[in-house]
């Protein structure tokens, strides 16, 4: 049996969601007069009006908005508490919201979600793919999967895999235009630019013996989509910076070669990050463990990237 307070909070959250007492009555399996009486008792106990009523709908007063805000947070905390307390004896279940980058989410994370769903059929997964970082707290997302430096140091994170980045080009391009031997040689080559978020356009920051160097590159092709620029490099249009995760199979097949191997961009390690909460739900922990395990297996099967 739910406590009176929990029942009152759920009643008001449903009322705000439906905007109609009859709909709330149906959801809670009570009569419309009983729903009307419950609202009147709640307002009488608080001594304020929570809603403005018309013959067809309701709207929240300022006090009602405040009550709804607290009610939503309290119910979420109660659900989280119950999940944490019971997680040791229960299978993962409930809603899990995941965010990943557009291309990587579509080609890699989506198949892993499919596999995860077969293993944990009681977990409902909502996967959204976006290129720009999101605010996990404001968006209500449980987990975000991103390459590179974390956008918010206040977040908790777990490294999924290391991921170095190299300069590469197709053998056909190198046969036609030559292989650069120094960083300065890049100014004489077509470079394919992958536009990402707010990075300075056409500026490649490369590491050499621990020192960072920036160089302005140019080329006729650029895109904000990683799969597109990779395709252009495979077609022989120029030199590209790409991560070892994307390069491994093409280096093994010989379709791409690493150039200037002594230079590399800072690593773009893969992280899964989540709001800075003391406890996680069983479903979130299960997915993170699953993700780390799958990428560990994949890393063991990748060919060597020695230039």
N, C-alpha and C positions, 0 to 999 in steps of 0.2 A: 504494500500500500504506500503510495507516495505521500510525503508530508504535505500539510496544508500549504506551507509556503511554496514548495516546489509546484504544487498544483495551481496555485494562484499565478505564479510566474509564467508557467506554460500557457495558462488560459489567456493572459494578457498578450504574450508573444503571438499566439494564434489569432487573437483579435486584431492586432496590428497588421498581421500578414493578410488576413482575409478582408478586413474592413467591414465585416458583417457578422452580427451576432448569430444569425441562423446558421451560417457556415461553421462557426465555432462550435455551436451546439451539435451539429452533425459529426464533426471531428472528434468531439469529446463524448459522444453518445449520451447527451443529456437533452432535455427539452429546451426550446427557445425561452420560455419563461424562466427556467432555471439559470440559463446563461445571463439573462437580463438581471436576475436577482444577484448573481455572483458579481457582476460588474458594479451594481449599486452598493453591495456590501464592501467591496474593495475600496470604492471611492469614499464611502462613509468612514471606513477605518482610517484612511489617510487624511481625510478632511479636505480633499481637493478634487476638482473635476479632472479626470484623465482623458476624456474624449468629448468631442462635440458630435451630437447625434442628429441625424435627419431621418426621414421616413425610410430611406433606402440604404444609407451608408453612414460610416462614422469617420472622423478624422481626429488625430491626436492633438491634445493641447500641449503647451510647452512642458507642463508637468508630466504629461503622458509620454512625451519623447524621452524625458529624463528617466522615467520609470522603465521604459522599454530598453534603453541603453544598459541600465544596470541589470535588468532581468535577463537580457541576452548573455551578458558576460557571466553572470552567476550560474546560469544553466550550463554554459560551456565549461566552466570550471568544475561543476559537479560531474558532468559527463567524463571529463578528463580524469578526475579523481577516481571515479569508479573503474575506468579503463585501466589505470595504473595499478590499482589495488587488485583487480581481478585478472590482470594480464598473465600472471604466472600460471594460472590454471585454465585459461581459456584460449581458444584459437583466435588469431587476428580476424577482426570483423569491423564493419563500418565503412565510412567514406574516407578515401585518401585522395587529396588533391595534389597533383604533381605538375610542375612547370619545367620545360626544357627548351633549349634553343630550337629554332625552326627546322633546319635541315637534319641536325643530329637527332632531334626528337622524333622526326618522321622515320628516318632510316634505321636508327639503332635502339632508341628507348622504347618506341612503340612495340617492336617485336618482343622486347624483354618484358614489357607490361603484359603482353599476351601470355607469355610463359608464366609470369607471376600469378596471373588471374587463374590459370589452371591449377596451380598449387594451392592458392588461397581463394577458394570460390566464395567465401563470405565477405571478402573485401571488395567494395565498390570503388573503382579507380576512375578519376577524372583527370585526363592528361591534356594540358594546354601547351601549345608551342608558340613562343614569342622570341624575337631576337633581342629585345631590350630587357635589362634586368627589371625585376618587379619588386615591390614592397610586400614581403611575405605576410606581415602582420595585417596591413590594410586590405590585401587581396584575399586573405583567408586561405592561402596556399600552405600546405603542410611541408612540402619538400621542393627544392629547386635544384636542377642539375645544370652546372655551368662550367665552361672551360676558363682557365685563367684566374687572375686575382679576384678575390671575393669583393663584391660591391659594398658590403657593410660589415665592418670588423666586429660589430655587436652580435653577429649571427654565429651560431654553432655550425661547424662544418666537419665533414669527414672526407679525406682524400680517397677518391675511387681509383685513380691510376695516375702515374707520371706520364708526361706527354711533351717531348721535346719538339721544336720546330726548326725546319731546315729550308734552305733554298734549293729549288729543284727545277728541272726543265726536261723536255723530251729529247731523246737522241736526235730526232730529226731537226729540232731547232738548233741544237749545238753543232750539228754537222754543217748547217747553213750559215750560222753566225759566229761560230767559235765558242770556246769555253772560257768564261772570265777567270782570270788568275789572281786578280786583286779586287778589293772592294771598289776602287775607283773605276774599274772596268765596267761596272754595272751601268754607268752613265751612257755607255755605248750600246746598251742592250734594251730590247723591249721587255719591260717588267709588267706583269699582270697584277693589278692592285685589287685586293679584297677590302672593300670599304666596310669598316666595323664601327658601329656606334659613333662615338665622338673622337676616334683616333684621327690625328692629323693626316690629311690626304697625301698619299705618296711618300710618307716618311717611314723608312724601315729602320728600326732600332735593333742593332745586332751586337752580340757579345763576342769578344775575342780575348782569350786569356784573362777573363774576369773583368775586362773593361768594356763599357758600353759605348757604342759608336752609332751615330745617326747619319743616314744618307738619304738624299732626295732621289727618288727613282721616277721614271716616266714610262709610259707605254700607251698604246692605243686602246687597250681594253681594261675595263674595271667593272666590278659588280659588288653588290652587297650580299650576294648569295655564294656560299662556299662551294657548293657543288658545281655552280656555273664556272667559277674561275678555275677549278680543278679540271673541268672538261676542256677549257681553252688551253691549259698547259699541256694536256694530253694530245691536243690537236696541233701542238707545235707553235703556239703563238707567242711564247716568251717564258721568262723566269718568274717563278711564283714561290712565296713562302707558304709552307704547309706543314701540318703536324705529323708526327710519326704514325699516329693512329690512321690517318688517311693515306699516308705514303707507302706503308709496308708492302701491300700486295702489288703496287705498281713498280716499286723498286725490285721486288723479287721477279716479276715478269719482264723487267727491262724496259717498260714503257716510260719510266721516268728515271732520271739520274740526279743524285745530289751534286750541287756545285758549291765551290768555296766551302768545303766541309769544316774548315776551322772557324767559320762564322755561323752563328745560330741566333735566332730570336729567343728572348726569355721564354722559359717553358710555359706551356698553357695546360697545366695539370687539370684533371677533371675532378670536380668536387660535387658532393651533394650537401646542400646547406639547408638549415631550418631555423625557425624562430628560437630565440634564446630562452627556452623554457627548461625548468628543472627536470621535468619528466617528459617522455615521449609515449605515444600510444603504441600498443603492440603491433599494429599494422604498419606504422612508420618504421619502427625498428626492423620489422621483418623485411620490408622493401629495401632498406639501406643495406642490410646484411646480404640480401639476395643480389643486389646490384654489385656490391664489392666482390662477391664470390664469382659472378659471371665475368666481370672484367679481368679478374685475376686469372681465370681460365683462358680468356681470350689472349691476354698478354703472353701466356706461356706458349701459345701456338703461333705467335707472330714471328716472321723471319727477322733475322738480325738486320739492323739498319746501319751497319758499319759502312761508311762511304767507300 
